[in-house]
Amino acid sequence: MMTLLSWRFEKNKNLRRILLFILLLVEGILHADLVIRNNTRGILYFLLLPIGVEGKISLGTNGEEAKAYLKDHWKDLEKIPPEAFLKVKKDPSPYLILGFYVSPERPAFPLIRVKVPSMPGEPAFTIGESDVWKSSAGESLFLYPWDIQLPKVPIQIDNRYLDWRKIGELKQFPTQFVPQKVVRHKGGTAETIPFEKAKTWPSKGTAVEGLKLLRGEDAVYLMISSFSPMELGTSYWFYLISPSSPSTLAIEIPIVGKGGPILLWTSSIEKPVQIGTFVSDLFVLEGDLLSRYLPPEAVPLVQQTSKVWMSVSVPTSDGTEEFYLTEFDLQDIPYESGISP
């Protein structure tokens, strides 16, 4: 485990700097050809359709046909919470982003239409109010709740946290809690230090107040609350430990803004893979990890996992401080396949 810890923090020295500016600099830190950011006031649901494929050319011009297509393909919809972004794999060809967003502030779902040109590298596109599809008369096009069936999930990631009221804390930490272990990472080495020498505790979101987790049919949902505001650069870590395999998977939630990626690190790949998204407020965040985003080589390791370690890390001028908070068994995570209210 110590080998993986040293490995990933050596990589992370530049990772956080890149993530903070990914939407401006369009760096290739995620395994993707396209990064889509949701800047609407709701959850963005969308399909990424190749332009020019037979039967799809008119979807970008005919509003009624586009609505019908979305209704028929609701099971294929991708979604991005507000202020978050998602990597999308694609071939090098022009695409149409076709979708809508759902907000509690609006009774109907504004239709979204964006044409994405073929571009080298990993371009980033921000979807906002200016991308709402308007008729020739200048009126916005809408889908209505009775028009389309939305994917049903037990927890809706929307930065409102209403669904979590029914879920109990998996782990709670009192204000006087002291981490079990503190490690300082610097220059590819890891050194255990006394708690009294740590510089960042309990600031920057390190002092976690509670952890909630829930397993769904094809996703894991999480909520983290802290006693201090979560600041840029702080990362929450979950190490998936298997007694039958020397390999360890590390899941990172890097605070890069009000929303961002949930990353999977493995020792077999150079860059992390995005397996989910999160949204955050000052003292709380929520996110989901989707099984369909797992790389094939990680699936057997996840299936063999029996125990999870949780930690939180913060970069300092003397290296990155990591505080080990708790451990739990996967069997401790409750399961629910129900529908959010």
C-alpha positions as CSV (number, residue, x, y, z in Angstrom):
1,M,0.0,0.0,0.0
2,M,2.9,2.4,0.7
3,T,4.1,1.9,-2.8
4,L,0.8,3.0,-4.2
5,L,0.7,6.0,-1.9
6,S,4.1,7.3,-3.0
7,W,3.3,6.6,-6.6
8,R,0.0,8.5,-6.8
9,F,1.1,11.6,-4.9
10,E,4.1,12.0,-7.1
11,K,1.6,12.0,-10.0
12,N,-0.7,14.4,-8.1
13,K,1.9,17.1,-7.8
14,N,0.8,18.4,-11.2
15,L,-2.6,16.8,-11.3
16,R,-4.3,19.4,-9.0
17,R,-2.7,22.3,-10.9
18,I,-4.1,20.9,-14.1
19,L,-7.5,20.1,-12.8
20,L,-7.9,23.6,-11.5
21,F,-7.5,25.0,-15.0
22,I,-8.8,22.1,-17.1
23,L,-11.7,24.1,-18.5
24,L,-9.5,27.0,-19.5
25,L,-6.3,25.2,-20.6
26,V,-8.0,22.0,-21.9
27,E,-5.2,19.8,-20.6
28,G,-5.4,16.1,-21.2
29,I,-5.6,14.8,-17.7
30,L,-8.6,12.6,-18.2
31,H,-8.9,9.7,-20.6
32,A,-11.3,11.4,-22.9
33,D,-11.6,13.3,-26.2
34,L,-14.3,15.7,-25.0
35,V,-15.0,17.4,-21.7
36,I,-18.5,18.8,-21.2
37,R,-19.2,21.2,-18.4
38,N,-22.7,21.9,-17.1
39,N,-23.3,25.6,-16.4
40,T,-27.1,25.5,-16.3
41,R,-29.1,25.8,-13.1
42,G,-30.2,22.2,-13.2
43,I,-29.1,18.6,-14.0
44,L,-28.1,18.3,-17.7
45,Y,-29.3,15.2,-19.5
46,F,-27.9,14.7,-23.0
47,L,-27.0,12.4,-25.8
48,L,-23.8,12.8,-27.9
49,L,-24.8,12.0,-31.5
50,P,-22.4,11.9,-34.5
51,I,-23.5,14.5,-37.1
52,G,-24.0,13.0,-40.5
53,V,-25.1,9.5,-39.4
54,E,-28.2,8.4,-41.4
55,G,-31.4,9.5,-39.7
56,K,-29.7,11.9,-37.3
57,I,-29.0,14.9,-39.5
58,S,-32.4,16.5,-39.0
59,L,-32.2,16.1,-35.2
60,G,-30.3,19.4,-35.0
61,T,-32.9,21.3,-37.0
62,N,-36.3,19.7,-36.3
63,G,-37.4,20.3,-32.7
64,E,-40.3,17.9,-32.7
65,E,-38.1,15.1,-34.2
66,A,-35.4,15.8,-31.5
67,K,-38.0,15.6,-28.7
68,A,-39.3,12.3,-30.1
69,Y,-35.7,10.9,-30.3
70,L,-34.9,11.9,-26.7
71,K,-38.2,10.2,-25.5
72,D,-37.3,7.0,-27.3
73,H,-33.7,7.0,-26.0
74,W,-34.1,8.1,-22.4
75,K,-32.3,5.0,-21.1
76,D,-29.1,6.2,-23.0
77,L,-29.1,9.7,-21.5
78,E,-25.9,10.8,-19.8
79,K,-26.2,13.4,-17.0
80,I,-24.1,16.1,-15.4
81,P,-24.9,17.8,-12.1
82,P,-24.8,21.7,-12.1
83,E,-21.3,23.2,-12.0
84,A,-19.8,19.8,-12.7
85,F,-18.1,18.3,-15.8
86,L,-17.9,14.9,-17.5
87,K,-15.4,13.3,-19.9
88,V,-17.0,11.7,-22.9
89,K,-15.1,9.3,-25.2
90,K,-15.7,9.9,-28.9
91,D,-14.3,9.4,-32.4
92,P,-12.7,12.4,-34.2
93,S,-15.8,13.6,-35.9
94,P,-18.4,16.4,-35.5
95,Y,-21.0,15.8,-32.9
96,L,-24.4,17.1,-31.7
97,I,-25.0,17.5,-28.0
98,L,-28.8,17.0,-27.8
99,G,-30.6,17.1,-24.4
100,F,-32.3,19.2,-21.8
101,Y,-31.9,20.3,-18.2
102,V,-34.1,19.7,-15.2
103,S,-34.2,22.4,-12.5
104,P,-36.6,22.7,-9.5
105,E,-36.9,26.4,-10.5
106,R,-38.6,25.5,-13.8
107,P,-41.7,23.3,-14.4
108,A,-40.6,22.4,-17.9
109,F,-37.2,21.1,-19.2
110,P,-35.5,23.5,-21.7
111,L,-34.2,21.8,-24.7
112,I,-30.4,22.0,-25.4
113,R,-28.7,21.9,-28.8
114,V,-25.0,22.3,-29.4
115,K,-22.9,21.4,-32.4
116,V,-19.4,20.2,-31.5
117,P,-16.8,20.5,-34.3
118,S,-14.1,18.0,-34.8
119,M,-11.1,19.3,-32.9
120,P,-7.7,17.7,-32.0
121,G,-6.8,17.1,-28.3
122,E,-9.4,17.2,-25.6
123,P,-11.6,20.3,-26.1
124,A,-13.9,21.5,-23.3
125,F,-17.4,22.8,-24.0
126,T,-19.5,24.6,-21.4
127,I,-23.3,24.2,-21.7
128,G,-25.3,27.1,-20.5
129,E,-28.5,29.1,-21.0
130,S,-27.2,30.4,-24.3
131,D,-27.5,26.9,-25.7
132,V,-31.2,26.6,-25.1
133,W,-32.9,25.7,-28.4
134,K,-35.1,28.5,-29.6
135,S,-37.7,28.5,-32.4
136,S,-37.5,30.8,-35.4
137,A,-39.8,33.1,-33.4
138,G,-37.3,33.3,-30.6
139,E,-39.3,31.1,-28.2
140,S,-37.5,28.4,-26.1
141,L,-38.4,24.8,-26.8
142,F,-39.3,22.6,-23.9
143,L,-39.9,19.0,-22.8
144,Y,-42.5,18.5,-20.1
145,P,-42.4,16.0,-17.2
146,W,-45.1,14.0,-18.7
147,D,-43.3,13.9,-22.1
148,I,-40.3,11.8,-21.0
149,Q,-39.3,9.2,-18.5
150,L,-36.2,10.2,-16.6
151,P,-33.7,7.6,-15.3
152,K,-34.7,6.7,-11.8
153,V,-32.1,6.7,-9.0
154,P,-32.3,6.5,-5.2
155,I,-30.2,9.7,-4.8
156,Q,-30.3,12.6,-7.1
157,I,-26.9,14.5,-7.3
158,D,-28.1,18.1,-7.5
159,N,-26.4,20.0,-4.6
160,R,-29.7,20.1,-2.7
161,Y,-29.1,17.0,-0.5
162,L,-32.8,16.4,0.1
163,D,-32.6,12.6,-0.6
164,W,-29.9,12.1,2.0
165,R,-32.3,12.8,4.9
166,K,-33.5,9.2,4.8
167,I,-29.9,7.8,4.9
168,G,-28.1,7.3,8.2
169,E,-24.4,8.2,8.8
170,L,-22.0,5.3,7.9
171,K,-19.3,7.2,9.9
172,Q,-19.5,10.1,12.2
173,F,-16.6,12.1,13.7
174,P,-16.8,14.3,16.9
175,T,-15.2,17.7,17.0
176,Q,-12.4,16.3,19.2
177,F,-11.5,13.5,16.8
178,V,-7.8,12.9,16.1
179,P,-6.8,11.1,12.9
180,Q,-5.3,7.6,13.3
181,K,-2.3,8.4,11.2
182,V,-0.7,11.4,9.4
183,V,1.6,10.9,6.5
184,R,3.6,13.6,4.7
185,H,4.3,13.0,1.0
186,K,7.2,14.8,-0.7
187,G,9.4,14.0,-3.6
188,G,8.0,10.5,-4.1
189,T,8.5,9.5,-0.4
190,A,6.0,9.0,2.4
191,E,6.9,9.8,6.0
192,T,4.6,9.3,9.0
193,I,4.6,12.4,11.2
194,P,3.2,13.1,14.7
195,F,-0.3,14.7,14.6
196,E,1.1,17.8,16.4
197,K,3.4,18.6,13.4
198,A,0.5,18.7,10.9
199,K,-0.1,22.2,9.6
200,T,-3.6,21.9,8.0
201,W,-5.8,20.1,10.4
202,P,-8.7,20.9,11.0
203,S,-8.9,23.5,8.2
204,K,-9.6,23.2,4.5
205,G,-12.2,20.5,5.0
206,T,-9.8,18.0,6.6
207,A,-11.9,17.6,9.8
208,V,-14.7,15.4,8.4
209,E,-18.0,15.5,10.3
210,G,-19.8,12.6,8.6
211,L,-19.8,10.1,5.8
212,K,-22.9,8.7,4.1
213,L,-22.8,6.0,1.5
214,L,-25.5,4.1,-0.5
215,R,-25.3,1.4,-3.1
216,G,-27.7,1.4,-5.9
217,E,-28.3,-1.0,-8.8
218,D,-25.5,0.4,-10.9
219,A,-23.9,3.2,-8.8
220,V,-22.5,4.1,-5.4
221,Y,-23.7,7.4,-3.9
222,L,-21.7,9.3,-1.3
223,M,-22.1,12.4,0.9
224,I,-19.3,14.0,2.9
225,S,-19.7,16.8,5.4
226,S,-16.9,18.7,7.2
227,F,-16.5,21.1,10.2
228,S,-14.4,23.5,8.1
229,P,-15.0,24.8,4.6
230,M,-13.8,22.5,1.7
231,E,-11.1,24.4,-0.1
232,L,-9.4,24.0,-3.5
233,G,-6.6,21.5,-3.4
234,T,-8.2,19.3,-0.7
235,S,-8.9,15.7,-1.8
236,Y,-10.9,12.9,-0.2
237,W,-9.5,9.4,-0.8
238,F,-11.0,5.9,-0.6
239,Y,-8.6,3.0,-0.9
240,L,-10.1,-0.3,-2.0
241,I,-8.2,-3.1,-0.3
242,S,-8.4,-6.8,-1.4
243,P,-7.0,-9.6,0.7
244,S,-6.4,-11.7,-2.3
245,S,-4.7,-9.2,-4.6
246,P,-1.5,-7.0,-4.1
247,S,-3.1,-4.3,-6.3
248,T,-4.9,-1.4,-4.7
249,L,-7.4,1.0,-6.2
250,A,-7.6,4.6,-5.1
251,I,-10.7,6.8,-5.6
252,E,-10.0,10.5,-5.4
253,I,-12.5,13.3,-5.0
254,P,-10.4,16.5,-5.7
255,I,-12.0,19.8,-4.7
256,V,-11.5,21.8,-7.9
257,G,-14.6,24.0,-7.6
258,K,-18.3,23.7,-7.0
259,G,-18.3,20.5,-9.0
260,G,-15.8,18.1,-10.6
261,P,-14.8,14.6,-11.3
262,I,-14.5,11.5,-9.1
263,L,-11.2,9.8,-10.2
264,L,-10.0,6.3,-10.1
265,W,-6.3,5.7,-9.8
266,T,-4.6,2.3,-10.5
267,S,-1.0,1.4,-10.7
268,S,-1.5,0.0,-14.2
269,I,-2.5,3.3,-15.8
270,E,-0.6,6.6,-16.1
271,K,-3.6,8.9,-15.8
272,P,-6.7,8.7,-13.6
273,V,-10.0,7.7,-15.1
274,Q,-13.2,9.6,-14.3
275,I,-15.8,7.3,-12.8
276,G,-18.3,9.8,-11.5
277,T,-19.1,13.4,-10.7
278,F,-19.6,15.4,-7.5
279,V,-21.1,18.8,-6.5
280,S,-20.1,20.7,-3.4
281,D,-21.1,23.5,-1.1
282,L,-18.8,25.0,1.5
283,F,-19.3,22.3,4.1
284,V,-20.8,19.3,2.2
285,L,-20.4,17.4,-1.1
286,E,-22.3,14.6,-2.8
287,G,-21.5,12.5,-5.8
288,D,-22.1,9.2,-7.6
289,L,-19.7,6.6,-8.9
290,L,-21.1,4.7,-11.9
291,S,-20.2,1.1,-12.7
292,R,-20.3,1.7,-16.4
293,Y,-17.4,4.1,-16.2
294,L,-15.1,1.5,-14.6
295,P,-12.2,0.4,-16.9
296,P,-12.3,-3.3,-17.6
297,E,-9.1,-4.0,-15.7
298,A,-10.5,-2.5,-12.5
299,V,-13.7,-4.5,-12.4
300,P,-12.2,-7.8,-10.9
301,L,-10.3,-5.7,-8.3
302,V,-13.5,-3.9,-7.3
303,Q,-15.3,-7.3,-7.0
304,Q,-12.5,-8.6,-4.7
305,T,-12.5,-5.6,-2.4
306,S,-13.5,-6.3,1.2
307,K,-12.3,-3.2,3.1
308,V,-12.0,0.5,2.4
309,W,-9.7,3.1,4.0
310,M,-10.8,6.7,3.9
311,S,-8.3,9.7,4.2
312,V,-8.1,13.4,3.3
313,S,-5.1,15.2,1.9
314,V,-4.0,18.8,1.5
315,P,-0.9,20.2,-0.3
316,T,1.4,22.4,1.8
317,S,4.8,24.1,1.2
318,D,6.4,21.2,2.9
319,G,4.6,18.4,1.0
320,T,1.2,16.9,1.0
321,E,-0.3,16.0,4.3
322,E,-2.6,13.0,4.4
323,F,-4.9,12.2,7.4
324,Y,-6.2,8.7,7.8
325,L,-9.7,8.9,9.1
326,T,-11.4,5.5,9.2
327,E,-12.0,2.2,7.6
328,F,-15.1,0.2,6.9
329,D,-16.2,-3.0,5.1
330,L,-18.1,-2.9,1.8
331,Q,-20.9,-4.9,3.5
332,D,-21.4,-1.9,5.8
333,I,-22.8,0.2,2.9
334,P,-26.6,0.0,2.7
335,Y,-28.3,-1.0,-0.5
336,E,-31.3,0.6,-2.1
337,S,-32.8,0.4,-5.5
338,G,-35.7,2.8,-4.9
339,I,-36.6,6.1,-6.5
340,S,-35.8,9.5,-5.1
341,P,-38.8,11.6,-4.2
